[in-house]
Amino acid sequence: MPTRSDLRNVAIVAHVDHGKTTLVDAMLQQQGAYAEHQAVTERVMDSGDLEREKGITILAKNTAVHYSGPGTEDIDGKTVTINIIDTPGHADFGGEVERGLSMVDAVVLLVDASEGPLPQTRFVLRKALTAKMPVILVVNKVDRPDARISEVVEETYDLFMDLLPDDADENALDFPVVYASAKAGRASLEQPADGGLPDNDNLIPLFQTIMEHVPAPEFTEGAPLQAHVTNLDSSPFLGRLALVRVKEGILKKGQTVTWIKRDGSSQNVKVTELLVTEALERKPGESAGPGDIVAIAGISDIMIGETLADPENPIALPLIHVDEPAISMTIGTNTSPLAGREKGTKVTARLVKDRLDSELIGNVSIRVLPTDRPDAWEVQGRGELALAILVEQMRREGYELTVGKPQVVTKQVDGKTHEPTERLTIDTPEEYLGTITQLLAVRKGRMEQMINHGTGWVRMEFLVPSRGLIGFRTEFLTETRGTGIAHHVFDGYEPWFGEISTRPSGSLVADRAGAVTSFAMTNLQERGTLFVDPATEVYEGMIVGENSRDDDMDVNITKEKKQTNIRSATSDNFEKVIPPRKLSLEQSLEFCREDECVEVTPTAVRIRKVNLDQGERARLARGRK
């Protein structure tokens, strides 16, 4: 089959924090993506505000570098375009990884030289091997003082052996290994000493390896047009942009093509604009051939996974398959007494519904289902973080919402309820071993393996129901004094594990509306931990703190001091108000119990009871007994 030798498509996959985005930075920098006067930004691919704040990649993005160096001698023009897809490392955004893999011909697997392969490394590698893609192993961060390069390469080989499908190519284990330090922008094919930098001062060995081992896109001579929509974007001038990978034929600007939709129907549409990615910006182009990844405008309702084909001979490409959702939460309009108090917020059900529908367009891993209420919807996703990020984005766009406690998505197998389980890997100092084992025993976790490297750190692997991991992170960080590292990835479904009690404490619930007084706070702070500041507006049923006992307690947090006109001898003795504990959105969602939900507005996050009326709650509690 003829190939496009001047083109290579590669995705960079790895566990979170192993240096994917930093490596893309170094590749762009060394191949002249920045003009001399241009400021160099760190982690340039993380363009969203939330990505910058959290320091993680949320969406898969593509960029292109033009490489002309060793390995390009036989190619016309001596320059090769390398399309690079930067993918997220979190398991919650697994859909993005799968979508990224549908655009490329090989993967660069990054592994940290100290941490070695972790659960998400396993997940992305399984996906790549199933798709029968060649793999280039890059051992990153070789200059870490605790680097153990040889062991990590061995562990990666073991992982390959474990995951290789039965029908795999016999050469699948002959993958090249590149040793790199993305931060220093250096790579080498020779193994450096542990903690030492690669002997080469640029990334040329990596580019050479990509040239040798990434197959050039193949195409059939004279075949009709086939292009696969793999991502969506929007432009203020052109409206919706579809990112497409051209499989066969040629796509031109102004061309009329057949758009084959998800439901199998088709219609003829015109490609009004064609944009080619160069480094960090999109530039207008005229045509794209097999293997090219370009953005097109002109189709306002196009969706991910659909096909653009030749009008004379329309052939559809397969839809992109994504793993099933494991966690769901109810998102609805704000129903609290303080709804609509903030200026310019979006509070109606129609606006919330439109926003959730527009999220479905670009996010392949999320589903929106109706509930029995007209102003609330069940949103399902891969994990808690993915859903919390969606709520945070909506909040920043000015929406007011009520968000329910995260639940697991169960399924029926042979008439029995099965729930999703996660494979959890924990790295922690030895002294916390007992505490963590205890923490996970309560959450129905099963220890599968434990490795002690003899460095003072222990690695444990558990199989835990997804339910048990809701709210686990905060507790885990507290118990390990912030030193522990935990990662989990979806494993499969197992029979229902029974009841899991995750929070031993109850809530302090406000029993009337009003403003919080410091007098009431000083009297209540011995009862538990408070979440509100003095003078904050509260309402009946709002949670103002955590009770130190396991039951809920209704409190009057608006109580004022009785004033008399007689001077008190003790009036100068001020009681100190302990500063309240401020919960972020994720912590609030973790804190919630079954009968509680979170009210989210652009300026505030409040936890409240689903049923605000005190008498009503007492009646329901009696009915349950």
N, C-alpha and C positions, 0 to 999 in steps of 0.2 A: 504493500500500500504506500502511496506517496505521503511524505510528511512535510510539515512546516519547520525547516531546520532553524529558522531565525526567531523561534518562539519557544518559551518554556513556561509551564503553569505549575506553580508549587504552593502548597499550603504549609504554614508553620503551626504545628500542634504540640501541646505540652500541658503539663500541670500548671496550675495557677502559680505565679511568681517565679517561674523558672527562666524568664527572660525573653519571651517571644517578641514583645513590642520593642524592647531595647535592641534586639538583634535586627529587626526591621529598620529601626533608626540608623544603626551603624551601616547597614547595606545601602540605604538611601544616601547617606552622607558621603560614603566612599565612591559612589557612582555618579557624583556630581548633580544630585537632585536639588541642592541649594545653590543659589547664585552667591557670589562673593559677599554681596552686601546684606544677604538675608540672615536674619537671626535664626539660630538653630534651636528648635524646641525639643525638650526631652519628651519621650514617649509621644511622638507626634501623631501616631495613629489613634491614640485615645482622645478623640476630638470632643466627645460629649462632656458636659459639666459634671455629671455624676461619675463618669469614668475617671475624670481627673481627680475628683474629691476622694473617691474610694480607692483609687490606684489599681483598678482592675479593668479588663476589657469586657464590654457587655455585648457589643455587636461585631460580627465578622466584617472586616473591611478589606478592600483590595487596593493595591498600589502597583506601580510598574517601574522597574529600573532598566536602563539600557546598559548592557555590559559589553565591553569590548576589551578583551584581555586574553590570557592563556586559555585555550580551549575553543576559541572562536576562529582559528586560522582557516578552517575549511569552508567557512560560511560566506556567502555573497554579502558584501557590504561590511563584513567583519564585526557587525554589531548584532547582539541578540537582545530581544525584549524578554525580560523575566517578569511575569505577572506573579505577585506574591499576595497570598491571602493571609491576613493576621486573624487568628481565631481566639475566642475566649478560652480561659483555662478552667473556669468553674463548671462543675457538673450540671448546675441549674441551667446553663445556657448551652446544653448539649445539642439542641436543635440547630444552633448557629454553626457548630462544628460540622454537623452532617450536611448542612447546606453549603458550607465552604468546600467540603470534599467533593461535592457534585460538580465543582467548577475546575478541578485540577487533575493532573496526571500522576503526581507523586507527592509524598509528604516529607517534610523535614521534622524529625522527632527530636525535641529538645529535652535533655534530662539534666537536672542539677547534679554537679559533681560531688555534692555532699549528701543531699537528701535521697538521690537515686530515684527509681521509678515509683510513683505514687498512684493512688486509685484512678485519678483522672488520666494519667499516662496510659493506664491499662485500657480505659474506656476509649480514648481516641485511637490507640493502636489497634484495638479490636475492630473499630470501624474501618480503618485504613486497610487492614489485612483482609477483611470481608470483601472490600471493594477491589482486592487484588492489586493494590498500588505498591510500587517500589518505595522503600523507606531509606532515608539518609539519617543516620544517628549523629546528632551533635551533642557532645558532652560540654555543657556550658558551665560557666563560673569555675573554671579549673584553678583560678587564682585564689579561691577561698582558703583560708588557713586550715579548715577542717575537711578539705577535699580528699576523697578516696576514689581516684579515677578508675583503677583496675577493677575494684569491687563493683562499682556502679555499672561498668560495661558488662561484667559477668551477670549482674542482676537483670540487665536489659536482655541479655541472651536468654536467660531463664524465662523471662516474661514472653519473649517471642516463641519459645518452645511451647509454652503453656497455651498461647492464643492462636497458634498457626492452625488454620482450618485443614481438614483432611485432604482437600483437593488442592492444596497450595503448591506453588511452583517449587521445585527442588532447590532453586537458587535463592529462595526467599531469605535464607539465613546469611547469605553472602553480602550483607549490607555494608556500605562504607562507613567508617567512623571518623568524624572530624572533631578535633579538640578546640574549644573556643572560649574566649572571654568577650561577651557581647558588649560589656561596658567599656572595655579597652579597645574594642573594634579589632580584635586579633583572632586569627584562626590558623590551625596547623594540622597536618595529617600525622605528625610525629607526636607521640604522647609525651607531654611535659612532666616534670616532677610534681608530686602533689603540692598544691599551693603556689606553683610557679606559673608564669605567663607562657603562652605559646611562643615558639621561637620565631614566628613570622610576624611582622608588624602590621599586616592588613588582612582583609577577608578573602583575598584571591583564592586560597585553597578551597574555601567553601563554594565560591562561584564555579571553580573548576569542577568540583564534585557534582554540583547541580548540572553542569553542562554534560558531564559524562553519564550520569545515572538517571537523570529525569528524561523520560522519552519525549521526543518532539510530538506535537499533536498530529494524529493520523487523519486522513480524509479520503473519500472516494472520488476519483476524477469524474467530473460532470454530474455529481449527485445533486438532487434538488436541495433547496435551502432547508436547514433545520437549526433552530436556535432555542436554547433552554433558558427560561427566566429563573435566575437563582437568587436575586435580591431586589429590593425596591428602595428607591430614594426619592427625594422631592427637591425641586428647584423653584425659587420664587418666580422665575421667569417662564420656565417650561412646564411647570406642573409636575405630575408624577413621572419619575424616570424608572425604567426597568433595566436592571443589569443583566445582560444576557451573555451566555457562552455560546459562540457559534460552533456547532458540531460539524455540519456539512454545508457546502455551497457558500455563496457570498451575500452579505447583507449590505445594502447601499442606502445612502440618505435619499429620502423622497420616494423610496420603493414601496409598492403595494404588496403586503404580505397577508397570509391567512393566519389569523390568531385562533389557536385551538384552546378552548377553555377547559376548566377542571371537569365540567359535566359532560364533556365530549362534543358540545356544540362549537361551531366555528363562524367567524365573520372576517371579511376583508378590511384591513386597516392600512393607513399610510404611515410610514416612519418619517416624522417631520424633522427630527434632529438626531444626529449620531455623534456621541461624544467618546473620545478615547482618553483613558487615564494615562497621564504622564507625571510620575513622581507624586506630588501632592494635589495636583489640580486636573480637572477634566477639560480637554480642548476639543473643539469641533473637528470631526473627521469626515471623510467621504464614504469609505467602505471598510468592511471587516471581513476577513477570511476565516477558514476553519481554525479553531483553537483560540481565536481572539476573545477577550472579555471586554465588552463595550457597554455604554449606557445609551438607551434610546428613549426618545420622547414621542408623544403623539397618541398614546393609548391610556386613557384616564382610569380605566377599571381593571387593568391587568393585575394578575396575582402571581405569587411565587409558585414555581413548578409547572407553569403553562408553557406552551410551545408556540414559536413563530415559524411558519412553514411556507413553502412555495405554493402560490394559489393554484398552479396547474396540478401539483402532486403533493397534497398535504399529508405528511406523516407525523403523528404525535410521538413525543418522547415520554418516557415514564415519569410519573409524578415523584416528588421528593418524599421519602418516607422518614418520619421522625418518631422517636421513642414515645411511648404513652405517658401522659401526665401522671404524677404521683401525689401532688398536694393540691388542695383546692381551698379557696376562701370566698366568702360572699362579699361582694362590693355593691353598695347601694347609695342612694342619696342621703344626705345628712338629715337625720330625724330628731336631733337634740333640740332643747329649748333655745340654744344659742345659734341655731342655723341661720345663715343669711345676714349675720351681723356685720361681717366684714365687707368692705366696699369692693364692688366689681367682681365678686366670686360667682362661679357657675354652680347653681344649686338644683336645677331641675333634672328630672329623670331622663328627659329626652337628650339633654346635653351629655349626661354620663354615658348613656347607651351609645350615642354617636361616637364618643371617644373610645369606648371599648371596641366598637366595630372597626374603627380605624386602626387600632392596635393589632387586630387580627390580620390586617392586610400585610404588614411587614414582619410580624413575629410568628414564625411557624410553630413554635413550641407551646402556644397558648390556645385555650378553648374557652368560649363563653357560652354558658347554658342558661336558659330561663329558670326562675324559681317560682314558687307559688305567689310571690308578691310582685306587683307590676313595677316597683321602683328599686328592685334588687336583682343581681345576677350572680350566678356561680362562675367564678373564673378559675380554671384549672391550669397548672403549669408544672414544670419539672421539679421545682423546689421552692422553698420559702423565700430565698434571696431574690429569685426572679420575680415573684409576685410583689415582694416589698419594694423592689425597684420600680415596678409598674405604678404602684400607689404613690411612691415618692415623685415620679415624673408627673403624674396627674395633679398632685398637690401643687407642684411648682407652676403648673399651667393654670392654676387658679380654681381648681375644683374643690368642692366640699363633699366629703364622702363618709359613709359609715362602713367600716371594714370588720368582718367577723373573724373569729379565731381560725387559724389555719387548720384544716382537717386533712385526713388522707383519703385518696380515691380508692375505694375497695372494689373488688370484682367477685363475682360468684363462680366458683369452680365445683362442679358436681354437687350443687346445692349448698355448699359451705362457703362462708365468707373468707376471702383471702385478702391480705393487705400487703402493700409494697414493703420491701426490706432494703436496707442500704448496707454497703460494705464500708466500715469506718476504719480508718488508719490513724493511730495517735502516736505522735512522737513527744516524749515527755521526760524530764529528769526523773531519776529512779525513785526519789523520795515521795513522789505523788502516785506511785503505782497502786497502792492500796485504796487511796481516795477515789481514783478513776474507776477501778474495778467495782467499787461500791456504787458509784454514781450510775454506772451502766447496768449493774445488776437490777437496780430499781426500775430502770427503763427497759428491762427484758432483753438486754444485750447478751450475746453468746460469744465468748472469746474463741477465736479460731487459731491464732498463733501469737507467740511473743518472742521477740528477738532482742537480746542484749548485746550491743556492739562492744561493750567493755569500755565505753567512753563516758560513762555516767548517765547516758541516755538510753531509754528503752523504747522499742517500737512494738505496738500492739495492734492486732487486727481483730475487729469485732463484726458480727452480723447483728444489726439492730433494726427493729421495725421503724419505718419512717416516722411513725407517731412519736416514738421515744426521742427522736432528735429535734422535735419542735421545742424550742426554748433551751436546748442543751448547751448551745455555744456560750451564752452568758455565764451559766453556772460553771462550765468547764474552765473558762478563763479566770473566774474568781478563785476556783479551787487550786489551780496550778500557778497562781500569782502572775498570770499573763505569759508564762513561759511555754505552755503546751501548744502543740500544733495539731489540729485535727482536720481531716479531709474525708469526705464521704462521697460515694457514687452509687447510683441505683443498681441493685443486684437482681431482684426478681420478686415474685409473689410467694408468700407462705401463709398457712392457715392463721387466722386471727389469734393474736398472742394473749388476749385477755385484757383486763383493765390495767392502765398505767397511770399512777398518780405522780405527776411531775412537780407540782408546786405544794410544798407542805404548809404554806402560810395562807391566811385569808386576806380579805380586802377591807380597807376602811372606806365606808361609803357615806357621802354627804347626805344628810336627811332633809335639807331644805336649801332653797336658792338664796344667794346673797354673795357678799364679798368675804374672803378669808381674812380673819383677824390674827394678829400675832399672839394675842392673849389666849385664843383657843388653841393655837399651834403649840404654845409652851405646855399647855395641859395635856395635849394629845401625844406629844412626841415620845413619851415613855411607853405608849401603847404599840408603837411600831415605827416604820419609816414613812415620812411624808413625801409627796410628789409635787406639792404646790407652794407657790410663794405667797407672802401676805398680799392682800388687796386683789388677788386673782378672783375673777367671777366663777362661782360654782353653781350647780343646779342639783336638784334632788336626783339621786341615783348615780351621780358622778363619783368615780373612785379617786379619793384624794391621797391614799397611802396604802401601805402594806401592813396588815395586822401581824403581830408576832405570834398569835395563835392561829389555829387552822380554820376558824370559822369567820364569817363576815361580821362586821360590827358597824351599825349605823351611828354616825357621830355628828355633832353640831360643830362645824368648823368655822361658823360665822358668829360665834358667841362673843359678846362684848363685855368688857369689865364693868361692873356696876360702879358708877361714880357717886360719891356723896360729897357734901360740902365740908366734911371734917378731914383735916389733914391726918395722913397715916404716918406712923413712925417708920414704917418700912417702905415708904413710897420710893425711896432712892435705890432700893435693891432690885435691879432689873434682872429678869431671867433671860438667859441666852436662848435664842431660837437657833436650833441646829439647821444648817443650810439644807434645803430639800434635795432629794435625789431626782435629777432630771432624766427622763427616759427618752431615748430616740424612738423613731418610728418602729424599727426592727425590735428594740427591747420591749416596746409596748405590745406588739403583736405576740411576742414570746410570753409576756406576763399574763395575757388574757386567759381566763377560764372559759368553760363551755357557755356559761350564762352572761358572758361579758363581751363587749366589742370595743373597737377603737374609733373615735371620731377624729377625722383628719380634715384640717382646714389649712389654707396657705400659711397661716401664722402660728397655729397651735396643733398639738396632738393631745387629745384627752382620752382617758380610758373611762368607760361607763358601763353600767348594767344594761342588758338588752331591755329588761323591764324596769322602767325608772321608778314606778310607784312602790313605796316601801310595803304597804299593806298587801298589794298584789303579790309581791315576791314572797312574803311570809306565807300567804295562802298556798302558793305553788310548792313551797318547801314542805309544807304539811302534807300536801297531796302526794308528794314523792315518798314520804316515809311510810 
